[in-house]
Amino acid sequence: MPKMKTKTAAAKRIRVTGSGKLMACGTGMRHHLEHKSSKTRRALSRDQHIAKDQLKSMSGLLCR
């Protein structure tokens, strides 16, 4: 049986923390930044936890 391959598109966007949680960069930081407050931009720039209902499918893409 061949090896399972990681989906590289998912690997570029999702990272696994030391405790096994999945993190991804959030949305809303591509354009129209001049209309957003500094507080909002700081909050959006941080990585966010993947939602619990998406964990199973995202783990499958990463072959975990």
PyMOL Python script that loads the backbone (N, CA, C, O; Angstrom):
from pymol import cmd

cmd.read_pdbstr("""\
ATOM      1  N   MET A   1       0.845  -1.177   0.000  1.00  0.00           N
ATOM      2  CA  MET A   1       0.000   0.000   0.000  1.00  0.00           C
ATOM      3  C   MET A   1       0.894   1.246   0.000  1.00  0.00           C
ATOM      4  O   MET A   1       1.859   1.306   0.762  1.00  0.00           O
ATOM      5  N   PRO A   2       0.589   2.234  -0.837  1.00  0.00           N
ATOM      6  CA  PRO A   2       1.447   3.418  -0.894  1.00  0.00           C
ATOM      7  C   PRO A   2       1.314   4.292   0.346  1.00  0.00           C
ATOM      8  O   PRO A   2       0.344   4.200   1.098  1.00  0.00           O
ATOM      9  N   LYS A   3       2.307   5.133   0.534  1.00  0.00           N
ATOM     10  CA  LYS A   3       2.283   6.052   1.672  1.00  0.00           C
ATOM     11  C   LYS A   3       1.192   7.101   1.489  1.00  0.00           C
ATOM     12  O   LYS A   3       0.860   7.473   0.364  1.00  0.00           O
ATOM     13  N   MET A   4       0.637   7.575   2.607  1.00  0.00           N
ATOM     14  CA  MET A   4      -0.321   8.675   2.547  1.00  0.00           C
ATOM     15  C   MET A   4       0.463   9.973   2.390  1.00  0.00           C
ATOM     16  O   MET A   4       1.452  10.199   3.087  1.00  0.00           O
ATOM     17  N   LYS A   5       0.023  10.807   1.485  1.00  0.00           N
ATOM     18  CA  LYS A   5       0.730  12.055   1.230  1.00  0.00           C
ATOM     19  C   LYS A   5      -0.029  13.223   1.843  1.00  0.00           C
ATOM     20  O   LYS A   5      -1.258  13.275   1.792  1.00  0.00           O
ATOM     21  N   THR A   6       0.707  14.147   2.415  1.00  0.00           N
ATOM     22  CA  THR A   6       0.135  15.370   2.972  1.00  0.00           C
ATOM     23  C   THR A   6      -0.296  16.284   1.836  1.00  0.00           C
ATOM     24  O   THR A   6       0.419  16.425   0.844  1.00  0.00           O
ATOM     25  N   LYS A   7      -1.466  16.907   1.979  1.00  0.00           N
ATOM     26  CA  LYS A   7      -1.892  17.926   1.016  1.00  0.00           C
ATOM     27  C   LYS A   7      -1.059  19.171   1.266  1.00  0.00           C
ATOM     28  O   LYS A   7      -1.185  19.801   2.316  1.00  0.00           O
ATOM     29  N   THR A   8      -0.214  19.530   0.317  1.00  0.00           N
ATOM     30  CA  THR A   8       0.731  20.625   0.538  1.00  0.00           C
ATOM     31  C   THR A   8       0.036  21.968   0.685  1.00  0.00           C
ATOM     32  O   THR A   8       0.543  22.847   1.382  1.00  0.00           O
ATOM     33  N   ALA A   9      -1.111  22.147   0.045  1.00  0.00           N
ATOM     34  CA  ALA A   9      -1.845  23.406   0.189  1.00  0.00           C
ATOM     35  C   ALA A   9      -2.296  23.595   1.631  1.00  0.00           C
ATOM     36  O   ALA A   9      -2.259  24.710   2.153  1.00  0.00           O
ATOM     37  N   ALA A  10      -2.722  22.514   2.276  1.00  0.00           N
ATOM     38  CA  ALA A  10      -3.138  22.593   3.678  1.00  0.00           C
ATOM     39  C   ALA A  10      -1.928  22.790   4.582  1.00  0.00           C
ATOM     40  O   ALA A  10      -2.007  23.513   5.575  1.00  0.00           O
ATOM     41  N   ALA A  11      -0.817  22.154   4.247  1.00  0.00           N
ATOM     42  CA  ALA A  11       0.376  22.263   5.079  1.00  0.00           C
ATOM     43  C   ALA A  11       0.931  23.684   5.087  1.00  0.00           C
ATOM     44  O   ALA A  11       1.548  24.105   6.066  1.00  0.00           O
ATOM     45  N   LYS A  12       0.711  24.430   3.989  1.00  0.00           N
ATOM     46  CA  LYS A  12       1.188  25.807   3.928  1.00  0.00           C
ATOM     47  C   LYS A  12       0.335  26.748   4.780  1.00  0.00           C
ATOM     48  O   LYS A  12       0.792  27.820   5.176  1.00  0.00           O
ATOM     49  N   ARG A  13      -0.908  26.341   5.059  1.00  0.00           N
ATOM     50  CA  ARG A  13      -1.836  27.229   5.750  1.00  0.00           C
ATOM     51  C   ARG A  13      -2.113  26.849   7.196  1.00  0.00           C
ATOM     52  O   ARG A  13      -2.565  27.686   7.978  1.00  0.00           O
ATOM     53  N   ILE A  14      -1.851  25.610   7.559  1.00  0.00           N
ATOM     54  CA  ILE A  14      -2.190  25.103   8.890  1.00  0.00           C
ATOM     55  C   ILE A  14      -0.922  24.622   9.567  1.00  0.00           C
ATOM     56  O   ILE A  14      -0.076  23.991   8.934  1.00  0.00           O
ATOM     57  N   ARG A  15      -0.786  24.920  10.857  1.00  0.00           N
ATOM     58  CA  ARG A  15       0.355  24.391  11.603  1.00  0.00           C
ATOM     59  C   ARG A  15      -0.159  23.703  12.859  1.00  0.00           C
ATOM     60  O   ARG A  15      -1.243  24.005  13.357  1.00  0.00           O
ATOM     61  N   VAL A  16       0.640  22.778  13.353  1.00  0.00           N
ATOM     62  CA  VAL A  16       0.287  22.001  14.528  1.00  0.00           C
ATOM     63  C   VAL A  16       1.112  22.514  15.699  1.00  0.00           C
ATOM     64  O   VAL A  16       2.331  22.649  15.586  1.00  0.00           O
ATOM     65  N   THR A  17       0.461  22.802  16.822  1.00  0.00           N
ATOM     66  CA  THR A  17       1.167  23.278  18.003  1.00  0.00           C
ATOM     67  C   THR A  17       1.818  22.105  18.723  1.00  0.00           C
ATOM     68  O   THR A  17       1.614  20.948  18.353  1.00  0.00           O
ATOM     69  N   GLY A  18       2.586  22.403  19.730  1.00  0.00           N
ATOM     70  CA  GLY A  18       3.244  21.357  20.501  1.00  0.00           C
ATOM     71  C   GLY A  18       2.267  20.443  21.204  1.00  0.00           C
ATOM     72  O   GLY A  18       2.549  19.261  21.404  1.00  0.00           O
ATOM     73  N   SER A  19       1.115  20.983  21.582  1.00  0.00           N
ATOM     74  CA  SER A  19       0.114  20.162  22.276  1.00  0.00           C
ATOM     75  C   SER A  19      -0.824  19.454  21.312  1.00  0.00           C
ATOM     76  O   SER A  19      -1.710  18.717  21.746  1.00  0.00           O
ATOM     77  N   GLY A  20      -0.643  19.666  19.997  1.00  0.00           N
ATOM     78  CA  GLY A  20      -1.440  18.950  19.018  1.00  0.00           C
ATOM     79  C   GLY A  20      -2.609  19.731  18.453  1.00  0.00           C
ATOM     80  O   GLY A  20      -3.353  19.199  17.629  1.00  0.00           O
ATOM     81  N   LYS A  21      -2.796  20.973  18.865  1.00  0.00           N
ATOM     82  CA  LYS A  21      -3.887  21.778  18.321  1.00  0.00           C
ATOM     83  C   LYS A  21      -3.503  22.287  16.936  1.00  0.00           C
ATOM     84  O   LYS A  21      -2.321  22.421  16.615  1.00  0.00           O
ATOM     85  N   LEU A  22      -4.510  22.566  16.125  1.00  0.00           N
ATOM     86  CA  LEU A  22      -4.272  23.092  14.790  1.00  0.00           C
ATOM     87  C   LEU A  22      -4.526  24.592  14.791  1.00  0.00           C
ATOM     88  O   LEU A  22      -5.529  25.066  15.324  1.00  0.00           O
ATOM     89  N   MET A  23      -3.598  25.332  14.186  1.00  0.00           N
ATOM     90  CA  MET A  23      -3.707  26.789  14.106  1.00  0.00           C
ATOM     91  C   MET A  23      -3.640  27.202  12.639  1.00  0.00           C
ATOM     92  O   MET A  23      -2.967  26.566  11.828  1.00  0.00           O
ATOM     93  N   ALA A  24      -4.353  28.280  12.319  1.00  0.00           N
ATOM     94  CA  ALA A  24      -4.314  28.817  10.965  1.00  0.00           C
ATOM     95  C   ALA A  24      -4.407  30.326  11.048  1.00  0.00           C
ATOM     96  O   ALA A  24      -4.938  30.876  12.013  1.00  0.00           O
ATOM     97  N   CYS A  25      -3.886  30.993  10.026  1.00  0.00           N
ATOM     98  CA  CYS A  25      -4.004  32.444  10.011  1.00  0.00           C
ATOM     99  C   CYS A  25      -5.445  32.804   9.674  1.00  0.00           C
ATOM    100  O   CYS A  25      -6.098  32.127   8.881  1.00  0.00           O
ATOM    101  N   GLY A  26      -5.921  33.860  10.278  1.00  0.00           N
ATOM    102  CA  GLY A  26      -7.304  34.257  10.095  1.00  0.00           C
ATOM    103  C   GLY A  26      -7.528  34.998   8.795  1.00  0.00           C
ATOM    104  O   GLY A  26      -6.602  35.189   8.006  1.00  0.00           O
ATOM    105  N   THR A  27      -8.761  35.410   8.579  1.00  0.00           N
ATOM    106  CA  THR A  27      -9.118  36.138   7.380  1.00  0.00           C
ATOM    107  C   THR A  27      -9.216  37.622   7.703  1.00  0.00           C
ATOM    108  O   THR A  27      -9.214  38.015   8.869  1.00  0.00           O
ATOM    109  N   GLY A  28      -9.300  38.426   6.679  1.00  0.00           N
ATOM    110  CA  GLY A  28      -9.539  39.849   6.861  1.00  0.00           C
ATOM    111  C   GLY A  28      -8.299  40.714   6.909  1.00  0.00           C
ATOM    112  O   GLY A  28      -8.388  41.890   7.260  1.00  0.00           O
ATOM    113  N   MET A  29      -7.128  40.158   6.560  1.00  0.00           N
ATOM    114  CA  MET A  29      -5.894  40.952   6.612  1.00  0.00           C
ATOM    115  C   MET A  29      -5.252  41.122   5.233  1.00  0.00           C
ATOM    116  O   MET A  29      -4.042  41.330   5.137  1.00  0.00           O
ATOM    117  N   ARG A  30      -6.044  41.034   4.177  1.00  0.00           N
ATOM    118  CA  ARG A  30      -5.499  41.138   2.829  1.00  0.00           C
ATOM    119  C   ARG A  30      -5.600  42.554   2.269  1.00  0.00           C
ATOM    120  O   ARG A  30      -4.646  43.057   1.675  1.00  0.00           O
ATOM    121  N   HIS A  31      -6.742  43.194   2.455  1.00  0.00           N
ATOM    122  CA  HIS A  31      -6.917  44.527   1.871  1.00  0.00           C
ATOM    123  C   HIS A  31      -7.914  45.311   2.709  1.00  0.00           C
ATOM    124  O   HIS A  31      -8.510  44.774   3.642  1.00  0.00           O
ATOM    125  N   HIS A  32      -8.091  46.579   2.375  1.00  0.00           N
ATOM    126  CA  HIS A  32      -8.944  47.516   3.127  1.00  0.00           C
ATOM    127  C   HIS A  32      -8.471  47.678   4.568  1.00  0.00           C
ATOM    128  O   HIS A  32      -9.283  47.841   5.478  1.00  0.00           O
ATOM    129  N   LEU A  33      -7.170  47.635   4.768  1.00  0.00           N
ATOM    130  CA  LEU A  33      -6.634  47.732   6.124  1.00  0.00           C
ATOM    131  C   LEU A  33      -6.690  49.156   6.659  1.00  0.00           C
ATOM    132  O   LEU A  33      -6.663  49.366   7.872  1.00  0.00           O
ATOM    133  N   GLU A  34      -6.767  50.140   5.757  1.00  0.00           N
ATOM    134  CA  GLU A  34      -6.787  51.530   6.224  1.00  0.00           C
ATOM    135  C   GLU A  34      -8.102  51.875   6.923  1.00  0.00           C
ATOM    136  O   GLU A  34      -8.178  52.874   7.639  1.00  0.00           O
ATOM    137  N   HIS A  35      -9.125  51.067   6.722  1.00  0.00           N
ATOM    138  CA  HIS A  35     -10.424  51.321   7.351  1.00  0.00           C
ATOM    139  C   HIS A  35     -10.579  50.591   8.681  1.00  0.00           C
ATOM    140  O   HIS A  35     -11.561  50.800   9.394  1.00  0.00           O
ATOM    141  N   LYS A  36      -9.629  49.750   9.013  1.00  0.00           N
ATOM    142  CA  LYS A  36      -9.719  48.971  10.249  1.00  0.00           C
ATOM    143  C   LYS A  36      -8.860  49.622  11.324  1.00  0.00           C
ATOM    144  O   LYS A  36      -7.808  50.194  11.036  1.00  0.00           O
ATOM    145  N   SER A  37      -9.320  49.528  12.558  1.00  0.00           N
ATOM    146  CA  SER A  37      -8.570  50.128  13.660  1.00  0.00           C
ATOM    147  C   SER A  37      -7.308  49.314  13.941  1.00  0.00           C
ATOM    148  O   SER A  37      -7.198  48.159  13.531  1.00  0.00           O
ATOM    149  N   SER A  38      -6.371  49.922  14.634  1.00  0.00           N
ATOM    150  CA  SER A  38      -5.128  49.228  14.988  1.00  0.00           C
ATOM    151  C   SER A  38      -5.426  48.032  15.874  1.00  0.00           C
ATOM    152  O   SER A  38      -4.791  46.985  15.747  1.00  0.00           O
ATOM    153  N   LYS A  39      -6.386  48.186  16.768  1.00  0.00           N
ATOM    154  CA  LYS A  39      -6.767  47.086  17.659  1.00  0.00           C
ATOM    155  C   LYS A  39      -7.292  45.898  16.856  1.00  0.00           C
ATOM    156  O   LYS A  39      -6.953  44.749  17.142  1.00  0.00           O
ATOM    157  N   THR A  40      -8.114  46.179  15.860  1.00  0.00           N
ATOM    158  CA  THR A  40      -8.661  45.113  15.021  1.00  0.00           C
ATOM    159  C   THR A  40      -7.571  44.438  14.213  1.00  0.00           C
ATOM    160  O   THR A  40      -7.552  43.214  14.084  1.00  0.00           O
ATOM    161  N   ARG A  41      -6.658  45.239  13.666  1.00  0.00           N
ATOM    162  CA  ARG A  41      -5.578  44.662  12.857  1.00  0.00           C
ATOM    163  C   ARG A  41      -4.659  43.790  13.698  1.00  0.00           C
ATOM    164  O   ARG A  41      -4.212  42.740  13.236  1.00  0.00           O
ATOM    165  N   ARG A  42      -4.373  44.201  14.908  1.00  0.00           N
ATOM    166  CA  ARG A  42      -3.537  43.371  15.793  1.00  0.00           C
ATOM    167  C   ARG A  42      -4.229  42.055  16.103  1.00  0.00           C
ATOM    168  O   ARG A  42      -3.591  41.002  16.120  1.00  0.00           O
ATOM    169  N   ALA A  43      -5.528  42.112  16.347  1.00  0.00           N
ATOM    170  CA  ALA A  43      -6.269  40.888  16.669  1.00  0.00           C
ATOM    171  C   ALA A  43      -6.338  39.943  15.474  1.00  0.00           C
ATOM    172  O   ALA A  43      -6.239  38.727  15.635  1.00  0.00           O
ATOM    173  N   LEU A  44      -6.507  40.496  14.283  1.00  0.00           N
ATOM    174  CA  LEU A  44      -6.614  39.662  13.086  1.00  0.00           C
ATOM    175  C   LEU A  44      -5.276  39.084  12.649  1.00  0.00           C
ATOM    176  O   LEU A  44      -5.238  38.075  11.945  1.00  0.00           O
ATOM    177  N   SER A  45      -4.184  39.710  13.058  1.00  0.00           N
ATOM    178  CA  SER A  45      -2.877  39.233  12.614  1.00  0.00           C
ATOM    179  C   SER A  45      -2.432  37.973  13.351  1.00  0.00           C
ATOM    180  O   SER A  45      -1.532  37.274  12.886  1.00  0.00           O
ATOM    181  N   ARG A  46      -3.040  37.679  14.478  1.00  0.00           N
ATOM    182  CA  ARG A  46      -2.660  36.481  15.238  1.00  0.00           C
ATOM    183  C   ARG A  46      -3.258  35.235  14.608  1.00  0.00           C
ATOM    184  O   ARG A  46      -4.297  35.296  13.950  1.00  0.00           O
ATOM    185  N   ASP A  47      -2.591  34.101  14.815  1.00  0.00           N
ATOM    186  CA  ASP A  47      -3.143  32.829  14.367  1.00  0.00           C
ATOM    187  C   ASP A  47      -4.344  32.474  15.223  1.00  0.00           C
ATOM    188  O   ASP A  47      -4.429  32.854  16.391  1.00  0.00           O
ATOM    189  N   GLN A  48      -5.278  31.732  14.619  1.00  0.00           N
ATOM    190  CA  GLN A  48      -6.496  31.341  15.311  1.00  0.00           C
ATOM    191  C   GLN A  48      -6.595  29.832  15.352  1.00  0.00           C
ATOM    192  O   GLN A  48      -6.074  29.141  14.477  1.00  0.00           O
ATOM    193  N   HIS A  49      -7.277  29.315  16.387  1.00  0.00           N
ATOM    194  CA  HIS A  49      -7.505  27.871  16.487  1.00  0.00           C
ATOM    195  C   HIS A  49      -8.502  27.449  15.419  1.00  0.00           C
ATOM    196  O   HIS A  49      -9.427  28.188  15.083  1.00  0.00           O
ATOM    197  N   ILE A  50      -8.298  26.250  14.893  1.00  0.00           N
ATOM    198  CA  ILE A  50      -9.244  25.690  13.938  1.00  0.00           C
ATOM    199  C   ILE A  50     -10.498  25.272  14.708  1.00  0.00           C
ATOM    200  O   ILE A  50     -10.398  24.734  15.810  1.00  0.00           O
ATOM    201  N   ALA A  51     -11.663  25.516  14.138  1.00  0.00           N
ATOM    202  CA  ALA A  51     -12.925  25.169  14.786  1.00  0.00           C
ATOM    203  C   ALA A  51     -13.024  23.661  14.988  1.00  0.00           C
ATOM    204  O   ALA A  51     -12.479  22.881  14.207  1.00  0.00           O
ATOM    205  N   LYS A  52     -13.727  23.260  16.047  1.00  0.00           N
ATOM    206  CA  LYS A  52     -13.815  21.838  16.391  1.00  0.00           C
ATOM    207  C   LYS A  52     -14.488  21.021  15.294  1.00  0.00           C
ATOM    208  O   LYS A  52     -14.125  19.864  15.079  1.00  0.00           O
ATOM    209  N   ASP A  53     -15.467  21.605  14.595  1.00  0.00           N
ATOM    210  CA  ASP A  53     -16.139  20.846  13.545  1.00  0.00           C
ATOM    211  C   ASP A  53     -15.275  20.664  12.302  1.00  0.00           C
ATOM    212  O   ASP A  53     -15.625  19.865  11.433  1.00  0.00           O
ATOM    213  N   GLN A  54     -14.157  21.381  12.188  1.00  0.00           N
ATOM    214  CA  GLN A  54     -13.249  21.237  11.050  1.00  0.00           C
ATOM    215  C   GLN A  54     -12.018  20.401  11.376  1.00  0.00           C
ATOM    216  O   GLN A  54     -11.243  20.066  10.481  1.00  0.00           O
ATOM    217  N   LEU A  55     -11.830  20.063  12.647  1.00  0.00           N
ATOM    218  CA  LEU A  55     -10.600  19.371  13.045  1.00  0.00           C
ATOM    219  C   LEU A  55     -10.407  18.044  12.333  1.00  0.00           C
ATOM    220  O   LEU A  55      -9.298  17.732  11.901  1.00  0.00           O
ATOM    221  N   LYS A  56     -11.476  17.252  12.203  1.00  0.00           N
ATOM    222  CA  LYS A  56     -11.335  15.935  11.613  1.00  0.00           C
ATOM    223  C   LYS A  56     -10.903  16.020  10.159  1.00  0.00           C
ATOM    224  O   LYS A  56     -10.011  15.287   9.732  1.00  0.00           O
ATOM    225  N   SER A  57     -11.530  16.912   9.392  1.00  0.00           N
ATOM    226  CA  SER A  57     -11.187  17.020   7.987  1.00  0.00           C
ATOM    227  C   SER A  57      -9.797  17.615   7.791  1.00  0.00           C
ATOM    228  O   SER A  57      -9.061  17.183   6.903  1.00  0.00           O
ATOM    229  N   MET A  58      -9.428  18.604   8.610  1.00  0.00           N
ATOM    230  CA  MET A  58      -8.104  19.211   8.484  1.00  0.00           C
ATOM    231  C   MET A  58      -7.003  18.234   8.896  1.00  0.00           C
ATOM    232  O   MET A  58      -5.927  18.221   8.299  1.00  0.00           O
ATOM    233  N   SER A  59      -7.270  17.425   9.908  1.00  0.00           N
ATOM    234  CA  SER A  59      -6.286  16.423  10.313  1.00  0.00           C
ATOM    235  C   SER A  59      -6.076  15.410   9.216  1.00  0.00           C
ATOM    236  O   SER A  59      -4.962  14.924   9.020  1.00  0.00           O
ATOM    237  N   GLY A  60      -7.141  15.083   8.494  1.00  0.00           N
ATOM    238  CA  GLY A  60      -7.016  14.149   7.380  1.00  0.00           C
ATOM    239  C   GLY A  60      -6.164  14.708   6.263  1.00  0.00           C
ATOM    240  O   GLY A  60      -5.403  13.975   5.631  1.00  0.00           O
ATOM    241  N   LEU A  61      -6.288  16.010   6.012  1.00  0.00           N
ATOM    242  CA  LEU A  61      -5.479  16.629   4.963  1.00  0.00           C
ATOM    243  C   LEU A  61      -3.994  16.620   5.334  1.00  0.00           C
ATOM    244  O   LEU A  61      -3.127  16.548   4.463  1.00  0.00           O
ATOM    245  N   LEU A  62      -3.718  16.693   6.634  1.00  0.00           N
ATOM    246  CA  LEU A  62      -2.328  16.693   7.093  1.00  0.00           C
ATOM    247  C   LEU A  62      -1.808  15.307   7.404  1.00  0.00           C
ATOM    248  O   LEU A  62      -0.678  15.152   7.869  1.00  0.00           O
ATOM    249  N   CYS A  63      -2.638  14.281   7.145  1.00  0.00           N
ATOM    250  CA  CYS A  63      -2.271  12.869   7.410  1.00  0.00           C
ATOM    251  C   CYS A  63      -1.887  12.665   8.872  1.00  0.00           C
ATOM    252  O   CYS A  63      -0.833  12.097   9.161  1.00  0.00           O
ATOM    253  N   ARG A  64      -2.705  13.109   9.769  1.00  0.00           N
ATOM    254  CA  ARG A  64      -2.448  12.946  11.199  1.00  0.00           C
ATOM    255  C   ARG A  64      -3.458  11.987  11.777  1.00  0.00           C
ATOM    256  O   ARG A  64      -3.425  11.704  12.975  1.00  0.00           O
TER     257      ARG A  64
END
""", "prot")
cmd.dss("prot")
cmd.show_as("cartoon", "prot")
cmd.util.cbc("prot")
cmd.orient("prot")
